[in-house]
Amino acid sequence: LDLLADIRGEVDKALAEGVPLDDFQKRLMPRLKAKGWWGRDENGALLGSPHRMETIYRTNLQTAYMAGRYKEMAANADDRPFWRYVAVLDSRTRPSHSALNGKVFRFDDPFWNTHYPPLGFNCRCRTRALTVDQVNRGNYKVETGRGNMETKVVEVGGQGRTVTGWRDGSGVVRYTDPGWSYNPG
């Protein structure tokens, strides 16, 4: 618990003060090393590393940002009742995330209960709120999660993790990453 408290404190500070990744790592790494959470354990399992700290930093900041974004968009849903999923379309984007790029749902659609980004560690996806006129001008098809959602448990590292999928118009199910079937907002 003291490790989690240390990490949480530095994440909170990074959010509040705009602390960059390098400073986050410099401040946290000595404390993690002093508590024995660095390198590998006796079984070879990875504990702390610069890569893992970057994942913690980026994922927590993105999750907090998207939770705030969700609240802003929900508060403005009367003016912008449609939300469009936006993925970063590059070589690092997971296929399940890029397949959702451009999909539009009403703000109150059940799709957003499980597919509001981030949908996994280091996810860079986001949403964009749209007016009715923008949906019409953009000729966007408004999709629905109603009757098109399914949840299952997959095994990851010997533990069951929930994944929720949305069945698109072609019948393909687009699942969240394991453990990410929730809306951070």
Salt bridges, closest charged atoms under 4 A:
ASP2 OD2 - LYS35 NZ 3.62
ASP6 OD2 - LYS35 NZ 2.39
GLU10 OE1 - ARG27 NE 3.15
GLU10 OE2 - ARG31 NH2 3.06
ASP12 OD1 - ARG8 NE 3.06
GLU54 OE2 - ARG58 NE 2.81
ASP90 OD1 - ARG124 NH2 2.69
ASP108 OD1 - ARG106 NE 2.96
ASP109 OD2 - ARG146 NH1 3.28
GLU143 OE2 - LYS103 NZ 3.80
GLU143 OE1 - LYS141 NZ 3.97
GLU150 OE1 - ARG167 NH2 2.43
ASP168 OD2 - ARG174 NH2 3.20
ASP177 OD2 - ARG94 NH1 2.50
ASP177 OD1 - HIS97 NE2 3.38
